[in-house]
Amino acid sequence: MIFLKNNRRGGWLYIAIGFVLGMTLLLGVSFLGYKLLKYRHHLSRYSKVDPLMRPKKGFNVFVASSLEKVFKDGKTLTKPYFSPQAHLSAARNEYESFQVIVSNGPAELKSVAFDVSDLVDFKSVAKHKIAKEHISIRTIGYVPTKKPYYRVKFIGEWPDPLLAHKPIDMKSNDIQPFWITVYVPENTPPGLYSGNVGISTESTALEIPVQIEVFDFALPQESHLKTAFDFYGHILDIRYPGKSREEYAQLADQYIISMLKHRMNPILNVDPTSVKDMANVDRYRKMGLSNFSIGRKGGTFGNNWPEDDQKLEELLPLYRAYGETLASNDLIDRQYIYTWDEGEIGNPRVSKVASMIHRAYAKIKNMVCYHGIWDPKENPA
């Protein structure tokens, strides 16, 4: 009995020790899981800065793809792949771009300027070429960003706008990317074309070799991929204050044409009953427009639908007229309404608006943009 009693005491001790160890292990695993989950949802830029970004003297010049985002501190969003020369490939009637990065050392650089040569197929008997008039150079600008409601990798000076190029001065230890775009005309023979991009300062000049392989087919003028890109033309007066109505109309037209050149369909929000708007649609279709939005309400305009159900229903005849006009002009398959932007999933107001449009004319399409992840089981409507 004494033996059993002592064994019982030892057993309770082992149980207590085991419980403590088990809880410690459980807490450790839970903490590790929390850290892994937090890391999984943490967004950040690529942590390392390429040595090319930090010259100890002089300056470095190198090539990055058009997919890279190069920040002022030398970091990128993902692991970068830099090169001393540019290698491109393109179909006829296609634009292809790359970046030239100038990374400055301790001294200032004065009058940094670019020039390009023709691109020549030296293997062809006729020495076919892509004239330098088809190559554009733009300076990449930076815009300050604020923390949005969604997760991002970086908040601060973000490389984004493509500005008209002119000679610039660079401060010490500055980084400046430049955007080079090559357009391959539709009649360009296939082959390997070579040339260079020249970079000069007040005291130095150098060249970066450029090669582009042109394939033996051309992209059609109209893209088969239907896209919807908005540029908020109705707020141009905020970005470009002090212009006349005619100047704003010309500026909007320039934006739209530039988007179409690069195979992006702008969200036009046209009035199908307007002769002027439909004339513009015909003109833009010749430049590649394959679909467009209609109406003056919806996502572009801050979801400006009437709050009152009766007033919403009063819009039904207007949208029926839109549908009938588009159908009579054989454009019903090329339209949509940007019905709602950045809506909460399950918002009943979105369903009411979309329902009104569908009842007005069943072939009018609704485009709704939500933020978050839509679960069709939770929100089947």
N, C-alpha and C positions, 0 to 999 in steps of 0.2 A: 504493500500500500504506500509505503514511503517513496518507493521508486516511482510509482505512478503519479504521486503528488508532485514530486520534483519534475517529472517529465511534462506534466501539465503546465507548470509554471514556465518551463523552457519553451513550450509550444506557444503560449501566449506572447512571449517575448519575440519569438520568430514571426508571429503574425503581425505584431506591432511594427517590427522592423520592415517586414515585407510591405505593409500598408504605406509606411512613410516613403519607402523606395518607389513603390508603385505610383503614389501621388506625385512624387518628384518627377518621375519619368513622364507621367501624363501631362503635368504642367509644362515640362520641357518640350514635349512633342507639340502641345497646343501652341506654345509660344513660337516654336519654329514654324508651325503651319501658318500662324498669323503673319510672321515675317515674310514667308514665301508668298502668301496671298497679297500682302501689301506691296511686295516687290513686283509681283505680277501686274498689279494695277498702277504701278508707278511709272510715269513716263519721263524720260530724260533724253538728252542728246547723247551722241556718241562721246565717250568720256575722254578719248585721247585726241591730242592735237598733232597733226602731221608736222614733222620737222620742216617741211617746205614752207609752213606758215610763219616760221620764226627765223628768218635769216639774220645771222650775226653781223653781216655787213652787206651793202648793196641791196638788191632786191631779187626776188624769185618770180618767175613767170611760168605757169603750167596750165594744163587743160583739165577741166572737170566736165562731166556729162551734164546734160540739161536737167537731170533729175536731182542733182545735188542742191542743197541749201547751205550756202557758206556764210557763216555769221562773222561779225566784226571781231570776235575773240578767237577766230580760227576754227571753231568747232563746227561740226556738221550734224545732221539729224541721224544719219547712219554711217557705218564705216565707209570712208570715201575711197575712191580709186582715181588717183591723179596720174597724168601722163604728160610727157614732154611734147606730144603732138596729137592732133585731132584725127580720128578715124570715124567716118560716117557712112551710112548707106541709106539710099532713098529710092523711091519710085519716081517716075516722071510726074510732074504736077504735085509735088510734095515739098513741104518745108521741113528742114532738120536743123536743130540748134545744138550748140555746145557753149561752154563757158571758158573764158580765159581769166585766170586769177592772177592778180598782181599783188604780191605780198612784200611789203616794204620793210627795210631794216631800220637802223637808228637814224639815218639822215632823211631829210625831206626829199620828195620827188617833185620836180616841176614840169608842168606841161606834158602829162602822160597822154599820148594820142595813139590812135590806131589807124591802120590802112590795110587794104586787102588787095590781092592780085586776082587775075582771072584764074579759074580752075581749068586745067587743060588735060585732055586725054592724049598723052604723048605717044601712045601705042597706035593710035588711029592714023591712017594716012592723011586725013584732012585736018588732023590736030583739032578735033572738036573741042569746044570750050563752053564753060558756064561763065558768062561775063560777070565781072565784079559788080555790075549794077544790080545783080540778083542776090548780092550778099549785103546784109545789113548789120550794123554794129550799134549796140545800145549799152548804156551804163545801168547797172542794177542798183536801184535805190533801196533805202531802208525805211521802214515805217515803225513807229512805236506801237506795241500792242499791250492790251490790258488783260487781266485774268477773266476768261469767259466762264460760262456755267458748265462747260465740258472740260475734260482733261486735255492738256496740251504738253508738248515737250519743252516749250520755252516761252517765256514772257519777256518782251523787251524789243530791241531793234531787230526787226524781221526783214530779210531780203525778199523783196516782192516786186515793186514797180520797175518797168523797163523804160528808162528815160532816154531821150535823144542824146546821142553821144557828142561831146565836145571835149577838147583838151581840159584835163583837170589836174590840180595839185593834190599830192598825197602827203599826209602828215607822217612823222616817224612811227614805225611799227604799225602802220595802217594796212588793212586788207581791203581790196576792192575787186569784185568780180565784174566782168563784162560779158554781154550776151551776144553771140554771133549766130546769125541765122542764114542758112543757104536755101534758096528756092531753086528747084530744078524745073525748068520750063518743060512743057508737055512734049515739045519736039526734040528734046535732048536725046541723042543716041546713047545706048547703054555703053558702059565702060568705066574705067577707073580714072578719075580726074584728080589732079594734084595742083597745089599752089601753096600760098602761105598767107599768114596774118602778120603784119608788121606792127611792132610796138616801139614807140620812141619816147624819149624824154629830152630835156634840154641838153643832156650830155651823152646819152646812150641810145643805140638803135639795135634791135634784134628781131628775129623772125621765128614764127612757130609754123612747122609744116602742117598742111591740111590735105587730107585725102577723102574723097567721097566716091563710093561705088554706086553707080546708077543702074538700077534694074531695068530689064526689058519689058516693062509694062507701065501704064499710067493709071493714077487714081482718077476716078470719075469726078466731075465737078461737084455733083451732089453726093453727100455721104449717106450710106445706107444705115448708119448708126444714128438713131434719133436721140439728140441730147437737148438739154435745157440749161443754159447758162444765163444768169441774170447780171446786169450791171447797173441797175437802178438809175436809168436815164432821167427819171423825174426829179432826182436830187442833184443834177449836174450843177445847179446854181450854188450849192453848198461847196462843192469841190472847185468850181470855177466861177467865183462871184464877179458880178459887174458886166456880164455880157447881155446882148440883146436876145430876144426870142429866136430870131433867125440864126444867130450864132450858136445858140444851144442846140437847135435842130441840126445844124451842120456838124456840130461836135458829136452828137448822138449818132448821126449817120456814119461818121468816121469810125466810131467804136464798133458799130454793127458790122461794117464792111471788114474791119480788121479781124473780128471774131469769125466771120464767114471764110475769110482767107485761110484761117487756121482750123477750119472744119469744126467750128463750134456754132450750134444753133442758139441765137440769142432769144431770151424770153421777151417777145415784142409787146404783148398785151394790146393787140390791135383791135380796133372797132370794125367788125366786118361790114357794118352799114356805112362806113366812111369811105368815099371814093379815094381820098388821098392815102389812107392807110392801106387799102387794097392795092393801089398802084405801087406802093412801096414793097408790099409782099411780092408782087410780080417781079419787081426789079431785084429783090434779094434772092428770089428763087433762081434767077439766072446766075447768081453768084454761089449757089450751093445750098440755100436754105431748104431743109427737108421737113421741118415742122415748126409750128409757132403757137404761142398762147394768144388767147382772145379775152377781151373785156377789160374793164377798168377797176375791177375788184378782185381781191385775193391776196396771195402771199407777198407779191411785190409791194403791195400798198398796206402792209401791216394787218392783213386779214380784215379789211374794212367792210365786212358784210353787216347789214342791219341787225341789231340785237333783237328787234321786235319780229316775231314770227310773221305777222301780217305784212309788214313792210318787206320781209324777205320774199314772201309769196308774190308780192307785186312786181318782183323782178322777172317772174316766169315768162311773161310775154316777150320781154326784151331778149332773153336767152333763146327763146323759140325762134325769134327773128334772126338771131345770130346763126343758129343751126340751119335754117332754111336758106339763108343767103350763101353760106359756105357750101351747102349741098348743090345749089344751083350753079355755083362756080367750080364744081368738081374739086373742092378743097376740104371736104368733110373728114377725109382720112389723114389730113396733115395738121389738124388743130388739137388743142387741149386747153383747159383752163387751169391756171396755177391756183388751185382752189384754196389751199391753206399751207402756211409755212410754219415750221417749228411748233407744231401743235402737241398737246399732251395726248398720249395714247388713250383712247376711250372717251375723248371729248365729244359729247352728244351734239354740240353745235356743228362740228364738221360734218357729221352724218346728215343733219338737216339741210345744210347748204348743198352738199353733193346730191342729196335726194331731189331738191328743187331743180338743180341743173339737169339731172337725168330725166325728170318728168317734163321739163321744158322741151328737150330734144335728146332722145335716147343715145344718139351717136356722138354727142359731145363727150369728150373724155375728161375726167377729173384727175389732176395730179396733186397729191397730198404729200407733204414732207413732214415726217415726225422726227422728234429727237428721242433717243432711247431705243430699246429693243422691243419690237412688236411680237407678242406671243398670240398666235391666232386662236389658241385654245381659251385664253383668258379674255381676249377681245375679238370674237369671231366676226363682228361687224366691221 
